[in-house]
Amino acid sequence: GENVEQHPSTLSVQEGDSAVIKCTYSDSASNYFPWYKQELGKRPQLIIDIRSNVGEKKDQRIAVTLNKTAKHFSLHITETQPEDSAVYFCAATRSAGNKLTFGGGTRVLVKP
Amino acid sequence: SAVISQKPSRDICQRGTSLTIQCQVDSQVTMMFWYRQQPGQSLTLIATANQGSEATYESGFVIDKFPISRPNLTFSTLTVSNMSPEDSSIYLCSHPGTGGGETQYFGPGTRLLVL
């Protein structure tokens, strides 16, 4: 089955700096990669996703890149703000709408 | 995406008892999933709840411990049976949306503490 590794497990950045979270996956048939943000006591919320036919996707301060050959994908947050503090999870699946395999999560702390 | 709710939001239970968690979606969805999130950990899929057939369980999860029902396209239940403190977790249901080809949307979760 699919295995997703996520690094780092914790990340502390100064407000305004960039944050980068990296994930690798094992199943070459995986073709959909969402990223979720989970604030304390809340449900995971989708923040961005990418499909295997695309190499990069941006949404304001958030971007995701995908390298299918190397089987890794990354989340980039620019100009970080205190409200970006949360746990971020990457995930992978063979098709959107199907079961997800999650990475271990990254706890991001943005210091004012 | 369809609105998804869960009941109860939290519970404290004694070991050896069982708890049934309900998940309600306000639109018909083909697939529903149940995940477990242990304290400080990531999400792990327990099973896929299939309407009209038995649930499909992931490795490490069995029907006797986590029986699932899916009586229609808007509702599912997960029972945590014969609970032990190791079952203390957040249990979340999810669905892939009503438009097809979408990512998964999560319910608010049920926070379970077993004493």
gemmi code that builds the backbone of each chain (N, CA, C; Angstrom):
import gemmi

chains = {
    "A": [
        ("GLY", (0.813, -1.200, 0.000), (0.000, 0.000, 0.000), (0.851, 1.256, 0.000)),
        ("GLU", (0.190, 2.383, -0.049), (0.882, 3.673, -0.089), (1.504, 3.988, 1.273)),
        ("ASN", (2.661, 4.652, 1.231), (3.326, 5.146, 2.435), (3.756, 6.583, 2.174)),
        ("VAL", (3.393, 7.485, 3.065), (3.726, 8.898, 2.889), (4.581, 9.353, 4.076)),
        ("GLU", (5.745, 9.887, 3.776), (6.649, 10.426, 4.788), (6.633, 11.952, 4.705)),
        ("GLN", (6.621, 12.611, 5.858), (6.510, 14.071, 5.888), (7.584, 14.635, 6.797)),
        ("HIS", (8.225, 15.725, 6.333), (9.296, 16.367, 7.103), (9.257, 17.882, 6.908)),
        ("PRO", (9.613, 18.666, 7.926), (9.950, 18.212, 9.276), (8.695, 17.943, 10.101)),
        ("SER", (8.853, 17.422, 11.293), (7.700, 17.183, 12.153), (7.297, 18.465, 12.871)),
        ("THR", (8.262, 19.348, 13.109), (7.958, 20.664, 13.666), (8.762, 21.711, 12.916)),
        ("LEU", (8.197, 22.910, 12.828), (8.826, 23.987, 12.074), (8.473, 25.303, 12.741)),
        ("SER", (9.496, 26.030, 13.147), (9.279, 27.327, 13.769), (9.877, 28.395, 12.861)),
        ("VAL", (9.069, 29.377, 12.495), (9.532, 30.434, 11.602), (9.142, 31.788, 12.163)),
        ("GLN", (9.883, 32.793, 11.750), (9.565, 34.162, 12.134), (8.490, 34.690, 11.190)),
        ("GLU", (7.594, 35.461, 11.741), (6.544, 36.059, 10.912), (7.167, 36.775, 9.720)),
        ("GLY", (6.606, 36.514, 8.538), (7.111, 37.125, 7.321), (8.052, 36.230, 6.541)),
        ("ASP", (8.639, 35.243, 7.234), (9.525, 34.308, 6.544), (8.694, 33.252, 5.814)),
        ("SER", (9.394, 32.412, 5.039), (8.730, 31.328, 4.319), (8.845, 30.013, 5.078)),
        ("ALA", (7.898, 29.144, 4.839), (7.914, 27.803, 5.429), (7.781, 26.785, 4.303)),
        ("VAL", (8.552, 25.714, 4.412), (8.498, 24.652, 3.406), (8.353, 23.307, 4.099)),
        ("ILE", (7.385, 22.527, 3.648), (7.148, 21.185, 4.182), (7.251, 20.205, 3.021)),
        ("LYS", (7.955, 19.120, 3.263), (8.213, 18.160, 2.172), (7.606, 16.793, 2.482)),
        ("CYS", (7.090, 16.153, 1.447), (6.528, 14.810, 1.575), (7.021, 13.929, 0.449)),
        ("THR", (7.225, 12.669, 0.768), (7.534, 11.674, -0.251), (6.482, 10.576, -0.183)),
        ("TYR", (6.227, 9.946, -1.315), (5.250, 8.870, -1.364), (5.853, 7.669, -2.058)),
        ("SER", (5.255, 6.516, -1.851), (5.863, 5.284, -2.355), (5.140, 4.701, -3.571)),
        ("ASP", (3.851, 4.952, -3.687), (3.041, 4.330, -4.733), (3.086, 5.180, -6.011)),
        ("SER", (3.738, 4.676, -7.029), (3.870, 5.435, -8.270), (2.525, 5.653, -8.962)),
        ("ALA", (1.494, 4.910, -8.544), (0.170, 5.082, -9.134), (-0.621, 6.217, -8.478)),
        ("SER", (-0.125, 6.753, -7.374), (-0.800, 7.886, -6.740), (-0.777, 9.081, -7.676)),
        ("ASN", (-1.902, 9.769, -7.777), (-1.980, 10.880, -8.735), (-2.720, 12.097, -8.207)),
        ("TYR", (-3.019, 12.091, -6.919), (-3.701, 13.247, -6.336), (-3.135, 13.485, -4.950)),
        ("PHE", (-2.761, 14.753, -4.672), (-2.007, 15.065, -3.461), (-2.585, 16.318, -2.801)),
        ("PRO", (-3.445, 16.142, -1.812), (-4.000, 17.298, -1.108), (-3.181, 17.650, 0.127)),
        ("TRP", (-3.306, 18.885, 0.553), (-2.703, 19.359, 1.790), (-3.835, 19.874, 2.697)),
        ("TYR", (-3.760, 19.471, 3.964), (-4.754, 19.882, 4.942), (-4.093, 20.675, 6.060)),
        ("LYS", (-4.852, 21.614, 6.574), (-4.428, 22.395, 7.738), (-5.377, 22.061, 8.881)),
        ("GLN", (-4.820, 21.743, 10.038), (-5.657, 21.425, 11.192), (-5.272, 22.325, 12.355)),
        ("GLU", (-6.171, 23.189, 12.715), (-5.971, 24.032, 13.887), (-6.397, 23.256, 15.129)),
        ("LEU", (-5.928, 23.694, 16.268), (-6.148, 22.965, 17.513), (-7.639, 22.768, 17.776)),
        ("GLY", (-8.025, 21.517, 17.954), (-9.416, 21.207, 18.259), (-10.375, 21.276, 17.081)),
        ("LYS", (-9.826, 21.474, 15.876), (-10.689, 21.607, 14.700), (-10.487, 20.427, 13.744)),
        ("ARG", (-11.357, 20.358, 12.765), (-11.221, 19.312, 11.749), (-10.158, 19.704, 10.722)),
        ("PRO", (-9.560, 18.744, 10.015), (-8.636, 19.088, 8.922), (-9.397, 19.803, 7.805)),
        ("GLN", (-8.785, 20.859, 7.288), (-9.386, 21.634, 6.206), (-8.432, 21.653, 5.022)),
        ("LEU", (-8.969, 21.362, 3.842), (-8.157, 21.395, 2.621), (-7.689, 22.817, 2.352)),
        ("ILE", (-6.390, 22.980, 2.092), (-5.881, 24.304, 1.745), (-5.411, 24.384, 0.303)),
        ("ILE", (-4.946, 23.289, -0.245), (-4.515, 23.265, -1.637), (-4.316, 21.818, -2.050)),
        ("ASP", (-4.424, 21.545, -3.330), (-4.193, 20.195, -3.819), (-3.536, 20.267, -5.186)),
        ("ILE", (-2.976, 19.146, -5.609), (-2.331, 19.096, -6.919), (-2.529, 17.718, -7.507)),
        ("ARG", (-2.738, 17.690, -8.795), (-2.895, 16.436, -9.506), (-1.624, 16.135, -10.287)),
        ("SER", (-1.439, 14.878, -10.649), (-0.148, 14.436, -11.175), (0.169, 14.990, -12.549)),
        ("ASN", (-0.808, 15.587, -13.208), (-0.529, 16.164, -14.524), (-0.072, 17.621, -14.434)),
        ("VAL", (0.150, 18.080, -13.206), (0.568, 19.463, -12.975), (1.817, 19.456, -12.105)),
        ("GLY", (2.748, 20.354, -12.378), (3.982, 20.387, -11.615), (3.960, 21.377, -10.457)),
        ("GLU", (3.112, 22.394, -10.588), (3.067, 23.418, -9.557), (1.687, 24.074, -9.558)),
        ("LYS", (1.278, 24.497, -8.385), (-0.006, 25.185, -8.247), (0.122, 26.219, -7.153)),
        ("LYS", (-0.457, 27.398, -7.388), (-0.354, 28.480, -6.405), (-1.737, 28.982, -6.047)),
        ("ASP", (-1.857, 29.428, -4.807), (-3.075, 30.071, -4.347), (-2.663, 31.109, -3.316)),
        ("GLN", (-2.502, 32.326, -3.776), (-2.089, 33.446, -2.933), (-0.742, 33.133, -2.289)),
        ("ARG", (-0.678, 32.993, -0.964), (0.625, 32.779, -0.313), (1.027, 31.312, -0.248)),
        ("ILE", (0.199, 30.446, -0.776), (0.460, 29.014, -0.680), (0.748, 28.457, -2.069)),
        ("ALA", (1.738, 27.567, -2.145), (2.048, 26.892, -3.397), (2.414, 25.458, -3.102)),
        ("VAL", (2.152, 24.604, -4.045), (2.544, 23.201, -3.934), (3.270, 22.815, -5.211)),
        ("THR", (4.358, 22.062, -5.057), (5.106, 21.548, -6.198), (5.107, 20.032, -6.144)),
        ("LEU", (5.180, 19.417, -7.295), (5.156, 17.955, -7.392), (6.247, 17.496, -8.348)),
        ("ASN", (7.035, 16.536, -7.903), (8.037, 15.881, -8.745), (7.668, 14.410, -8.820)),
        ("LYS", (7.006, 14.029, -9.899), (6.528, 12.653, -10.027), (7.672, 11.657, -10.144)),
        ("THR", (8.739, 12.053, -10.810), (9.870, 11.149, -10.987), (10.483, 10.776, -9.650)),
        ("ALA", (10.668, 11.780, -8.818), (11.267, 11.555, -7.505), (10.231, 11.149, -6.467)),
        ("LYS", (8.969, 11.234, -6.813), (7.861, 10.914, -5.912), (7.923, 11.766, -4.651)),
        ("HIS", (8.028, 13.060, -4.852), (7.898, 13.931, -3.699), (7.156, 15.205, -4.065)),
        ("PHE", (6.541, 15.802, -3.084), (5.794, 17.032, -3.270), (5.970, 17.904, -2.029)),
        ("SER", (5.849, 19.191, -2.223), (6.169, 20.139, -1.165), (5.125, 21.241, -1.080)),
        ("LEU", (4.962, 21.743, 0.134), (4.084, 22.888, 0.401), (4.958, 24.076, 0.758)),
        ("HIS", (4.681, 25.192, 0.130), (5.426, 26.416, 0.388), (4.448, 27.484, 0.862)),
        ("ILE", (4.753, 28.071, 2.006), (3.952, 29.181, 2.518), (4.869, 30.396, 2.582)),
        ("THR", (4.510, 31.441, 1.879), (5.322, 32.660, 1.895), (4.678, 33.693, 2.814)),
        ("GLU", (5.511, 34.651, 3.241), (5.044, 35.752, 4.097), (4.172, 35.227, 5.240)),
        ("THR", (4.716, 34.311, 5.996), (3.926, 33.655, 7.034), (3.371, 34.649, 8.046)),
        ("GLN", (2.195, 34.283, 8.552), (1.489, 35.107, 9.533), (1.149, 34.241, 10.741)),
        ("PRO", (0.913, 34.846, 11.899), (0.591, 34.030, 13.093), (-0.580, 33.073, 12.867)),
        ("GLU", (-1.533, 33.443, 12.054), (-2.676, 32.559, 11.816), (-2.324, 31.340, 10.957)),
        ("ASP", (-1.105, 31.310, 10.440), (-0.646, 30.115, 9.727), (-0.195, 29.032, 10.712)),
        ("SER", (-0.088, 29.361, 11.978), (0.305, 28.377, 12.995), (-0.768, 27.290, 13.084)),
        ("ALA", (-0.366, 26.043, 12.858), (-1.297, 24.906, 12.836), (-0.476, 23.658, 12.542)),
        ("VAL", (-1.185, 22.530, 12.466), (-0.557, 21.300, 11.987), (-0.977, 21.099, 10.534)),
        ("TYR", (-0.010, 20.811, 9.700), (-0.255, 20.604, 8.272), (0.003, 19.141, 7.922)),
        ("PHE", (-0.919, 18.577, 7.147), (-0.797, 17.188, 6.714), (-0.783, 17.128, 5.194)),
        ("CYS", (0.150, 16.347, 4.661), (0.077, 16.010, 3.248), (-0.605, 14.655, 3.122)),
        ("ALA", (-1.094, 14.350, 1.952), (-1.755, 13.070, 1.723), (-1.595, 12.681, 0.265)),
        ("ALA", (-1.843, 11.412, -0.006), (-1.751, 10.906, -1.374), (-2.830, 9.870, -1.599)),
        ("THR", (-3.265, 9.770, -2.848), (-4.251, 8.771, -3.209), (-4.166, 8.493, -4.699)),
        ("ARG", (-4.693, 7.354, -5.102), (-4.679, 7.006, -6.523), (-5.730, 7.763, -7.301)),
        ("SER", (-6.732, 8.284, -6.611), (-7.728, 9.085, -7.319), (-8.435, 9.999, -6.347)),
        ("ALA", (-8.677, 11.205, -6.801), (-9.405, 12.156, -5.965), (-10.756, 11.554, -5.608)),
        ("GLY", (-11.139, 11.708, -4.342), (-12.396, 11.142, -3.907), (-12.250, 9.765, -3.297)),
        ("ASN", (-11.040, 9.219, -3.387), (-10.803, 7.904, -2.813), (-10.075, 8.048, -1.470)),
        ("LYS", (-9.849, 6.938, -0.821), (-9.236, 6.980, 0.506), (-7.859, 7.626, 0.445)),
        ("LEU", (-7.525, 8.347, 1.502), (-6.269, 9.075, 1.576), (-5.280, 8.385, 2.514)),
        ("THR", (-4.004, 8.446, 2.155), (-2.925, 8.061, 3.059), (-2.221, 9.338, 3.466)),
        ("PHE", (-2.141, 9.575, 4.777), (-1.613, 10.828, 5.284), (-0.156, 10.705, 5.700)),
        ("GLY", (0.558, 11.819, 5.571), (1.867, 11.943, 6.182), (1.703, 12.155, 7.678)),
        ("GLY", (2.831, 12.179, 8.389), (2.794, 12.242, 9.836), (2.446, 13.605, 10.409)),
        ("GLY", (2.451, 14.628, 9.572), (2.071, 15.961, 10.026), (3.272, 16.829, 10.372)),
        ("THR", (3.101, 18.137, 10.205), (4.122, 19.123, 10.568), (3.462, 20.198, 11.415)),
        ("ARG", (3.983, 20.378, 12.608), (3.462, 21.439, 13.467), (4.229, 22.708, 13.163)),
        ("VAL", (3.530, 23.700, 12.642), (4.149, 24.973, 12.262), (3.816, 26.028, 13.294)),
        ("LEU", (4.841, 26.699, 13.766), (4.659, 27.810, 14.702), (5.253, 29.058, 14.070)),
        ("VAL", (4.425, 30.073, 13.912), (4.883, 31.347, 13.368), (5.012, 32.322, 14.522)),
        ("LYS", (6.225, 32.772, 14.748), (6.496, 33.657, 15.885), (6.368, 35.111, 15.455)),
        ("PRO", (5.602, 35.901, 16.212), (5.399, 37.313, 15.838), (6.703, 38.106, 15.966)),
    ],
    "B": [
        ("SER", (-19.474, 21.692, -1.307), (-19.431, 20.362, -0.710), (-20.583, 20.199, 0.267)),
        ("ALA", (-20.991, 18.945, 0.481), (-22.068, 18.669, 1.403), (-21.620, 18.918, 2.837)),
        ("VAL", (-22.556, 19.420, 3.643), (-22.270, 19.653, 5.056), (-22.273, 18.314, 5.776)),
        ("ILE", (-21.313, 18.132, 6.652), (-21.155, 16.861, 7.352), (-21.113, 17.110, 8.850)),
        ("SER", (-21.867, 16.329, 9.599), (-21.914, 16.495, 11.053), (-21.715, 15.157, 11.730)),
        ("GLN", (-21.281, 15.216, 12.981), (-21.064, 14.008, 13.769), (-21.652, 14.169, 15.143)),
        ("LYS", (-22.105, 13.035, 15.688), (-22.583, 13.001, 17.060), (-22.098, 11.742, 17.739)),
        ("PRO", (-21.702, 11.765, 18.994), (-21.506, 12.962, 19.806), (-20.215, 13.686, 19.425)),
        ("SER", (-20.071, 14.895, 19.911), (-18.833, 15.631, 19.639), (-17.707, 15.134, 20.527)),
        ("ARG", (-18.082, 14.677, 21.713), (-17.093, 14.125, 22.631), (-17.791, 13.221, 23.624)),
        ("ASP", (-17.030, 12.293, 24.219), (-17.596, 11.426, 25.235), (-16.473, 10.858, 26.088)),
        ("ILE", (-16.838, 10.553, 27.313), (-15.931, 9.870, 28.238), (-16.590, 8.546, 28.584)),
        ("CYS", (-15.885, 7.453, 28.349), (-16.475, 6.130, 28.497), (-15.620, 5.255, 29.397)),
        ("GLN", (-16.259, 4.265, 29.965), (-15.548, 3.298, 30.791), (-15.044, 2.157, 29.918)),
        ("ARG", (-13.922, 1.613, 30.301), (-13.379, 0.481, 29.541), (-14.377, -0.663, 29.531)),
        ("GLY", (-14.384, -1.399, 28.422), (-15.280, -2.528, 28.283), (-16.633, -2.189, 27.681)),
        ("THR", (-16.941, -0.899, 27.609), (-18.216, -0.487, 27.012), (-18.038, -0.192, 25.529)),
        ("SER", (-19.126, 0.123, 24.857), (-19.091, 0.439, 23.426), (-19.722, 1.802, 23.190)),
        ("LEU", (-19.300, 2.465, 22.151), (-19.835, 3.764, 21.771), (-20.110, 3.776, 20.275)),
        ("THR", (-21.289, 4.262, 19.903), (-21.619, 4.404, 18.483), (-21.582, 5.870, 18.098)),
        ("ILE", (-20.834, 6.157, 17.062), (-20.667, 7.514, 16.536), (-21.464, 7.637, 15.246)),
        ("GLN", (-22.218, 8.713, 15.145), (-23.047, 8.924, 13.962), (-22.448, 10.000, 13.072)),
        ("CYS", (-22.586, 9.793, 11.772), (-22.104, 10.756, 10.783), (-23.230, 11.017, 9.786)),
        ("GLN", (-23.584, 12.288, 9.647), (-24.702, 12.668, 8.787), (-24.221, 13.669, 7.747)),
        ("VAL", (-24.577, 13.418, 6.494), (-24.246, 14.330, 5.406), (-25.551, 14.873, 4.838)),
        ("ASP", (-25.572, 16.155, 4.436), (-26.830, 16.744, 4.017), (-27.118, 16.528, 2.532)),
        ("SER", (-26.276, 15.772, 1.841), (-26.515, 15.386, 0.453), (-26.108, 13.932, 0.288)),
        ("GLN", (-26.573, 13.320, -0.750), (-26.204, 11.921, -0.987), (-24.769, 11.848, -1.502)),
        ("VAL", (-23.989, 11.010, -0.886), (-22.600, 10.816, -1.297), (-22.353, 9.323, -1.465)),
        ("THR", (-21.558, 8.976, -2.455), (-21.357, 7.561, -2.748), (-20.473, 6.881, -1.710)),
        ("MET", (-19.437, 7.570, -1.268), (-18.496, 6.943, -0.349), (-18.373, 7.765, 0.921)),
        ("MET", (-18.201, 7.062, 2.012), (-17.885, 7.700, 3.289), (-16.735, 6.930, 3.916)),
        ("PHE", (-15.915, 7.646, 4.652), (-14.732, 7.040, 5.248), (-14.693, 7.352, 6.736)),
        ("TRP", (-14.088, 6.446, 7.488), (-13.863, 6.668, 8.913), (-12.369, 6.643, 9.196)),
        ("TYR", (-11.897, 7.710, 9.875), (-10.488, 7.834, 10.232), (-10.347, 7.917, 11.750)),
        ("ARG", (-9.194, 7.524, 12.223), (-8.848, 7.690, 13.628), (-7.627, 8.604, 13.724)),
        ("GLN", (-7.659, 9.505, 14.679), (-6.524, 10.381, 14.936), (-6.159, 10.273, 16.413)),
        ("GLN", (-5.140, 9.506, 16.695), (-4.694, 9.354, 18.079), (-4.024, 10.647, 18.536)),
        ("PRO", (-3.968, 10.870, 19.843), (-3.469, 12.151, 20.373), (-2.125, 12.548, 19.788)),
        ("GLY", (-2.057, 13.719, 19.182), (-0.824, 14.233, 18.624), (-0.345, 13.524, 17.372)),
        ("GLN", (-1.193, 12.701, 16.791), (-0.778, 11.897, 15.640), (-1.516, 12.303, 14.369)),
        ("SER", (-1.170, 11.599, 13.306), (-1.805, 11.844, 12.021), (-3.123, 11.071, 11.926)),
        ("LEU", (-3.744, 11.136, 10.773), (-5.001, 10.436, 10.539), (-4.712, 9.075, 9.895)),
        ("THR", (-5.409, 8.072, 10.416), (-5.286, 6.715, 9.885), (-6.657, 6.223, 9.474)),
        ("LEU", (-6.773, 5.709, 8.266), (-8.047, 5.222, 7.779), (-8.422, 3.919, 8.476)),
        ("ILE", (-9.637, 3.886, 9.014), (-10.150, 2.659, 9.619), (-10.826, 1.817, 8.546)),
        ("ALA", (-11.773, 2.426, 7.826), (-12.540, 1.665, 6.845), (-13.280, 2.594, 5.904)),
        ("THR", (-13.676, 2.026, 4.790), (-14.541, 2.693, 3.819), (-15.944, 2.143, 4.015)),
        ("ALA", (-16.896, 3.038, 4.227), (-18.281, 2.625, 4.446), (-19.004, 2.623, 3.107)),
        ("ASN", (-19.387, 1.460, 2.655), (-20.034, 1.299, 1.358), (-21.536, 1.150, 1.559)),
        ("GLN", (-22.301, 1.903, 0.816), (-23.752, 1.791, 0.928), (-24.222, 0.508, 0.292)),
        ("GLY", (-24.972, -0.282, 1.034), (-25.534, -1.516, 0.507), (-24.620, -2.720, 0.572)),
        ("SER", (-23.442, -2.550, 1.117), (-22.538, -3.695, 1.261), (-21.695, -3.502, 2.515)),
        ("GLU", (-20.939, -4.502, 2.865), (-20.118, -4.419, 4.068), (-18.985, -3.410, 3.887)),
        ("ALA", (-18.574, -2.867, 5.000), (-17.466, -1.922, 4.966), (-16.171, -2.638, 4.599)),
        ("THR", (-15.253, -1.872, 4.029), (-13.934, -2.390, 3.677), (-12.929, -1.870, 4.687)),
        ("TYR", (-12.307, -2.775, 5.439), (-11.429, -2.389, 6.536), (-9.965, -2.378, 6.095)),
        ("GLU", (-9.224, -1.451, 6.687), (-7.794, -1.370, 6.435), (-7.049, -2.342, 7.349)),
        ("SER", (-5.826, -2.606, 6.980), (-5.001, -3.513, 7.770), (-4.898, -3.000, 9.205)),
        ("GLY", (-5.108, -3.894, 10.143), (-5.023, -3.532, 11.552), (-6.358, -3.189, 12.184)),
        ("PHE", (-7.403, -3.114, 11.386), (-8.740, -2.812, 11.896), (-9.685, -3.948, 11.499)),
        ("VAL", (-10.522, -4.372, 12.450), (-11.408, -5.498, 12.189), (-12.845, -5.135, 12.518)),
        ("ILE", (-13.749, -5.842, 11.861), (-15.164, -5.535, 11.983), (-15.680, -5.761, 13.395)),
        ("ASP", (-15.158, -6.736, 14.100), (-15.639, -7.011, 15.447), (-15.352, -5.857, 16.394)),
        ("LYS", (-14.259, -5.163, 16.162), (-13.862, -4.048, 17.015), (-14.517, -2.739, 16.558)),
        ("PHE", (-14.658, -2.567, 15.255), (-15.176, -1.319, 14.688), (-16.299, -1.602, 13.687)),
        ("PRO", (-17.419, -2.137, 14.154), (-18.519, -2.380, 13.208), (-19.054, -1.068, 12.645)),
        ("ILE", (-19.365, -1.085, 11.362), (-19.803, 0.107, 10.634), (-21.123, -0.200, 9.946)),
        ("SER", (-22.013, 0.760, 9.976), (-23.242, 0.648, 9.205), (-23.321, 1.787, 8.199)),
        ("ARG", (-23.995, 1.538, 7.079), (-24.206, 2.565, 6.042), (-25.580, 2.289, 5.430)),
        ("PRO", (-26.635, 2.655, 6.161), (-27.973, 2.283, 5.707), (-28.461, 3.046, 4.482)),
        ("ASN", (-27.898, 4.230, 4.227), (-28.303, 5.014, 3.057), (-27.144, 5.920, 2.628)),
        ("LEU", (-27.386, 6.760, 1.651), (-26.302, 7.559, 1.067), (-25.993, 8.836, 1.847)),
        ("THR", (-26.674, 9.049, 2.972), (-26.407, 10.262, 3.755), (-25.970, 9.978, 5.186)),
        ("PHE", (-25.867, 8.723, 5.558), (-25.671, 8.408, 6.977), (-24.768, 7.193, 7.156)),
        ("SER", (-23.951, 7.243, 8.220), (-23.130, 6.093, 8.578), (-22.871, 6.125, 10.078)),
        ("THR", (-22.650, 4.961, 10.661), (-22.246, 4.881, 12.053), (-20.992, 4.034, 12.176)),
        ("LEU", (-20.191, 4.394, 13.172), (-19.014, 3.618, 13.565), (-19.165, 3.294, 15.039)),
        ("THR", (-19.044, 2.036, 15.388), (-19.083, 1.630, 16.787), (-17.679, 1.237, 17.227)),
        ("VAL", (-17.264, 1.759, 18.360), (-16.004, 1.340, 18.964), (-16.388, 0.383, 20.084)),
        ("SER", (-16.041, -0.882, 19.919), (-16.535, -1.934, 20.811), (-15.515, -2.306, 21.883)),
        ("ASN", (-16.038, -2.726, 23.015), (-15.185, -3.244, 24.099), (-13.962, -2.337, 24.277)),
        ("MET", (-14.237, -1.098, 24.597), (-13.189, -0.072, 24.574), (-12.135, -0.257, 25.655)),
        ("SER", (-10.930, 0.149, 25.316), (-9.806, 0.219, 26.249), (-9.210, 1.622, 26.162)),
        ("PRO", (-8.378, 2.016, 27.110), (-7.779, 3.358, 27.052), (-7.035, 3.636, 25.735)),
        ("GLU", (-6.536, 2.595, 25.092), (-5.830, 2.777, 23.808), (-6.754, 3.252, 22.696)),
        ("ASP", (-8.049, 3.154, 22.901), (-9.022, 3.632, 21.912), (-9.294, 5.128, 22.048)),
        ("SER", (-8.719, 5.745, 23.048), (-8.890, 7.190, 23.205), (-8.286, 7.907, 22.002)),
        ("SER", (-9.135, 8.570, 21.241), (-8.717, 9.186, 19.976), (-9.799, 10.152, 19.537)),
        ("ILE", (-9.528, 10.816, 18.442), (-10.563, 11.528, 17.710), (-10.952, 10.655, 16.518)),
        ("TYR", (-12.237, 10.461, 16.350), (-12.745, 9.678, 15.224), (-13.441, 10.642, 14.267)),
        ("LEU", (-13.027, 10.581, 13.003), (-13.570, 11.509, 12.002), (-14.160, 10.743, 10.830)),
        ("CYS", (-15.306, 11.196, 10.400), (-15.834, 10.663, 9.152), (-15.553, 11.675, 8.044)),
        ("SER", (-15.561, 11.193, 6.825), (-15.306, 12.081, 5.700), (-16.062, 11.582, 4.476)),
        ("HIS", (-16.195, 12.473, 3.510), (-16.800, 12.088, 2.234), (-16.115, 12.860, 1.130)),
        ("PRO", (-16.155, 12.358, -0.096), (-15.429, 12.998, -1.189), (-16.224, 14.046, -1.934)),
        ("GLY", (-17.290, 14.538, -1.384), (-18.045, 15.574, -2.064), (-19.080, 14.988, -3.004)),
        ("THR", (-19.908, 15.833, -3.532), (-21.015, 15.383, -4.356), (-20.758, 15.572, -5.839)),
        ("GLY", (-19.661, 16.258, -6.177), (-19.426, 16.562, -7.583), (-18.562, 15.563, -8.308)),
        ("GLY", (-18.011, 14.613, -7.577), (-17.117, 13.647, -8.204), (-15.727, 14.211, -8.404)),
        ("GLY", (-14.719, 13.419, -8.158), (-13.353, 13.855, -8.403), (-12.848, 14.887, -7.428)),
        ("GLU", (-13.474, 15.049, -6.296), (-13.051, 16.049, -5.335), (-12.259, 15.412, -4.216)),
        ("THR", (-11.632, 16.269, -3.439), (-10.920, 15.778, -2.268), (-11.924, 15.450, -1.184)),
        ("GLN", (-11.433, 15.052, -0.048), (-12.318, 14.659, 1.034), (-12.571, 15.798, 1.999)),
        ("TYR", (-13.797, 15.803, 2.492), (-14.223, 16.784, 3.477), (-14.509, 16.040, 4.770)),
        ("PHE", (-14.039, 16.615, 5.857), (-14.108, 15.928, 7.140), (-15.215, 16.474, 8.026)),
        ("GLY", (-15.795, 15.567, 8.805), (-16.694, 15.985, 9.858), (-15.909, 16.615, 10.989)),
        ("PRO", (-16.606, 17.164, 11.967), (-15.927, 17.857, 13.062), (-15.201, 16.934, 14.022)),
        ("GLY", (-15.459, 15.628, 13.931), (-14.771, 14.683, 14.785), (-15.514, 14.387, 16.077)),
        ("THR", (-15.246, 13.216, 16.624), (-15.749, 12.803, 17.933), (-14.539, 12.510, 18.809)),
        ("ARG", (-14.421, 13.272, 19.857), (-13.271, 13.124, 20.768), (-13.653, 12.139, 21.852)),
        ("LEU", (-12.980, 10.995, 21.878), (-13.308, 9.913, 22.801), (-12.198, 9.723, 23.810)),
        ("LEU", (-12.589, 9.679, 25.076), (-11.658, 9.372, 26.155), (-12.175, 8.136, 26.873)),
        ("VAL", (-11.323, 7.131, 26.964), (-11.697, 5.887, 27.636), (-10.900, 5.770, 28.935)),
        ("LEU", (-11.640, 5.619, 30.018), (-10.981, 5.554, 31.336), (-10.803, 4.112, 31.800)),
    ],
}
model = gemmi.Model(1)
for chain_id, residues in chains.items():
    chain = gemmi.Chain(chain_id)
    for i, (resn, *xyz) in enumerate(residues, 1):
        res = gemmi.Residue()
        res.name, res.seqid = resn, gemmi.SeqId(i, " ")
        for name, pos in zip(("N", "CA", "C"), xyz):
            atom = gemmi.Atom()
            atom.name, atom.element = name, gemmi.Element(name[0])
            atom.pos, atom.b_iso = gemmi.Position(*pos), 0.0
            res.add_atom(atom)
        chain.add_residue(res)
    model.add_chain(chain)
structure = gemmi.Structure()
structure.add_model(model)
structure.setup_entities()
